[in-house]
């Protein structure tokens, strides 16, 4: 646990329809836990409070199958309109809660390579640069996991579509610190990618 996490809320995005996977991606098993449970456990091992998982497609089934210690589930009724709607759903909830936050960390549910050490690196970097966005390296672009300071919350509420966060990060490149990685994080979108990941661990 690192002290820099106290005033950072976490949004775990898990509302997608898994159309390319042809299965409920969030419930695929990795080491006896579902993909979503692995992500939640990783987050809960670094953060103690203000963790929110945004569900959409198959929400009831996923929530019933998911064990969690401190994560709160939110339902995004606009999930079919793209990933951005889940970020908007989460930010709207945080605003209503009137929480004393410095930032929000956005994490995807389908990136099992994201580990506790990496989340701690993001938060430690943010603690030293509290007015800047801290994002992940995808070689030509920056992406999530990413920490967005509170000053960007109103602008995040305007995100639209499936590429909204990517466009947002491109727009704010001059105020973004990107954590360099040799290999970008992979999303598990297809059966082939899932099976390939299972073989690699």
C-alpha positions as CSV (number, residue, x, y, z in Angstrom):
1,X,0.0,0.0,0.0
2,X,1.3,3.5,-0.9
3,X,0.1,6.6,0.8
4,X,-0.3,8.4,-2.5
5,X,-3.5,6.5,-3.3
6,X,-5.8,8.0,-0.6
7,X,-7.3,10.8,-2.7
8,X,-7.4,9.0,-6.0
9,X,-10.6,7.3,-7.1
10,X,-10.4,4.3,-9.4
11,X,-12.8,3.5,-12.3
12,X,-12.5,-0.1,-13.6
13,X,-14.2,-0.1,-17.0
14,X,-16.0,-3.5,-17.6
15,X,-19.2,-2.5,-19.4
16,X,-18.3,-3.8,-22.9
17,X,-20.4,-6.3,-24.9
18,X,-17.3,-8.6,-25.7
19,X,-18.6,-8.9,-29.3
20,X,-15.2,-10.0,-30.7
21,X,-14.7,-12.5,-27.9
22,X,-18.0,-14.2,-28.5
23,X,-18.2,-14.9,-24.8
24,X,-18.6,-12.8,-21.6
25,X,-15.0,-11.6,-21.5
26,X,-15.2,-10.3,-18.0
27,X,-15.9,-13.9,-16.7
28,X,-13.1,-15.7,-18.6
29,X,-10.9,-17.6,-16.1
30,X,-7.3,-16.8,-15.4
31,X,-5.6,-18.8,-12.5
32,X,-9.0,-19.7,-11.0
33,X,-10.3,-16.1,-11.0
34,X,-12.2,-14.3,-13.6
35,X,-10.6,-11.7,-15.7
36,X,-12.5,-9.0,-13.9
37,X,-11.7,-10.4,-10.5
38,X,-8.0,-10.4,-11.3
39,X,-8.2,-6.7,-12.2
40,X,-10.3,-5.9,-9.1
41,X,-7.9,-7.8,-6.8
42,X,-4.9,-5.9,-8.4
43,X,-6.6,-2.6,-7.7
44,X,-7.7,-3.5,-4.2
45,X,-4.2,-4.5,-3.3
46,X,-3.0,-0.9,-4.0
47,X,-6.1,1.2,-3.1
48,X,-8.3,1.0,0.0
49,X,-11.3,3.0,-1.0
50,X,-13.2,4.8,-3.8
51,X,-12.9,1.9,-6.2
52,X,-15.8,1.7,-8.7
53,X,-16.4,-0.9,-11.4
54,X,-18.5,0.2,-14.3
55,X,-20.7,-2.5,-15.7
56,X,-23.1,-2.6,-18.7
57,X,-23.6,-5.7,-20.9
58,X,-24.4,-8.8,-18.8
59,X,-24.2,-6.6,-15.6
60,X,-26.3,-8.8,-13.3
61,X,-24.5,-12.0,-14.3
62,X,-21.1,-10.4,-14.0
63,X,-21.8,-8.8,-10.6
64,X,-23.1,-12.1,-9.2
65,X,-20.0,-14.0,-10.3
66,X,-17.5,-11.4,-9.0
67,X,-16.0,-11.4,-5.5
68,X,-14.8,-8.1,-4.2
69,X,-13.7,-6.6,-0.9
70,X,-14.3,-2.9,-1.3
71,X,-15.3,-2.2,-4.9
72,X,-18.7,-0.6,-5.7
73,X,-20.5,-1.5,-8.9
74,X,-22.1,1.2,-11.1
75,X,-24.3,0.5,-14.1
76,X,-23.7,2.4,-17.3
77,X,-27.0,2.4,-19.2
78,X,-25.3,4.0,-22.2
79,X,-22.7,1.2,-22.6
80,X,-23.6,0.5,-26.2
81,X,-22.4,4.0,-27.2
82,X,-18.7,3.1,-26.4
83,X,-16.0,3.1,-23.7
84,X,-16.2,6.9,-23.1
85,X,-19.7,6.5,-21.6
86,X,-18.3,4.4,-18.8
87,X,-15.8,7.1,-17.9
88,X,-18.6,9.7,-18.0
89,X,-20.8,7.4,-15.8
90,X,-18.0,7.1,-13.2
91,X,-17.1,10.8,-13.1
92,X,-20.8,11.7,-12.7
93,X,-21.0,9.4,-9.7
94,X,-17.9,10.8,-8.2
95,X,-19.2,14.4,-8.5
96,X,-22.4,13.4,-6.7
97,X,-20.4,11.9,-3.9
98,X,-18.6,15.2,-3.3
99,X,-15.4,13.2,-2.5
100,X,-12.2,15.2,-1.6
101,X,-10.3,13.8,-4.6
102,X,-7.2,14.9,-6.3
103,X,-7.6,12.6,-9.4
104,X,-9.2,9.6,-10.9
105,X,-7.4,6.5,-12.2
106,X,-9.0,4.8,-15.2
107,X,-8.2,1.0,-15.6
108,X,-9.5,-1.5,-18.2
109,X,-10.9,-4.8,-17.0
110,X,-9.3,-6.7,-19.9
111,X,-5.6,-5.9,-19.4
112,X,-4.3,-8.7,-17.0
113,X,-0.7,-7.6,-17.5
114,X,-1.3,-4.5,-15.4
115,X,0.0,-5.4,-12.0
116,X,0.2,-3.8,-8.5
117,X,3.8,-2.5,-9.1
118,X,2.7,-0.6,-12.2
119,X,-0.3,1.0,-10.5
120,X,2.0,2.1,-7.7
121,X,4.4,3.5,-10.3
122,X,1.5,5.6,-11.7
123,X,0.4,6.9,-8.3
124,X,3.9,7.7,-7.2
125,X,4.6,9.6,-10.4
126,X,1.3,11.5,-9.9
127,X,2.2,12.4,-6.3
128,X,5.3,14.2,-7.7
129,X,3.3,15.8,-10.6
130,X,-0.2,16.5,-9.2
131,X,-1.3,18.8,-12.1
132,X,-0.3,16.5,-14.9
133,X,-2.0,13.5,-16.5
134,X,0.0,10.3,-16.0
135,X,-0.6,7.8,-18.8
136,X,0.6,4.5,-20.2
137,X,2.9,4.2,-23.3
138,X,1.5,2.7,-26.5
139,X,4.5,3.7,-28.6
140,X,2.8,6.2,-30.9
141,X,0.0,7.1,-28.5
142,X,-0.7,7.4,-24.7
143,X,-3.5,5.4,-23.2
144,X,-4.9,3.9,-20.0
145,X,-4.2,3.0,-17.3
146,X,-4.0,6.7,-16.8
147,X,-4.5,9.2,-13.9
148,X,-6.4,12.3,-14.6
149,X,-6.2,15.3,-12.2
150,X,-9.4,16.7,-10.8
151,X,-9.1,19.8,-13.0
152,X,-10.0,17.6,-16.0
153,X,-13.2,16.1,-14.6
154,X,-15.6,18.6,-16.3
155,X,-13.9,18.0,-19.6
156,X,-14.0,14.2,-19.2
157,X,-17.8,14.4,-18.8
158,X,-17.8,15.5,-22.5
159,X,-16.2,12.4,-23.8
160,X,-18.0,10.5,-26.6
161,X,-17.6,7.2,-28.5
162,X,-15.1,4.4,-28.2
163,X,-11.9,6.4,-28.8
164,X,-12.8,9.4,-26.6
165,X,-10.1,8.8,-24.0
166,X,-7.4,8.4,-26.7
167,X,-8.4,11.7,-28.3
168,X,-8.5,13.4,-24.9
169,X,-4.9,12.3,-24.2
170,X,-3.7,13.4,-27.7
171,X,-5.3,16.8,-27.0
172,X,-3.5,17.2,-23.7
173,X,-0.1,15.7,-24.7
174,X,1.8,18.7,-23.5
175,X,0.5,18.1,-20.0
176,X,0.9,14.4,-20.0
177,X,3.7,12.3,-18.4
178,X,3.9,8.9,-20.2
179,X,5.2,5.9,-18.3
180,X,7.5,4.2,-20.8
181,X,7.2,0.4,-21.4
182,X,9.1,-2.0,-23.6
183,X,5.9,-3.6,-24.6
184,X,2.5,-1.9,-24.5
185,X,-0.3,-3.5,-22.5
186,X,-2.5,-5.9,-24.5
187,X,-6.3,-6.0,-24.3
188,X,-7.8,-9.4,-24.5
189,X,-10.4,-8.9,-27.2
190,X,-10.5,-12.3,-29.0
191,X,-10.4,-16.0,-28.1
192,X,-7.0,-16.2,-29.8
193,X,-5.6,-13.4,-27.6
194,X,-7.1,-15.0,-24.5
195,X,-5.6,-18.4,-25.3
196,X,-2.3,-16.9,-26.2
197,X,-2.2,-15.0,-22.8
198,X,-3.1,-18.2,-20.9
199,X,-0.2,-20.1,-22.6
200,X,2.2,-17.2,-21.7
201,X,1.7,-17.3,-17.9
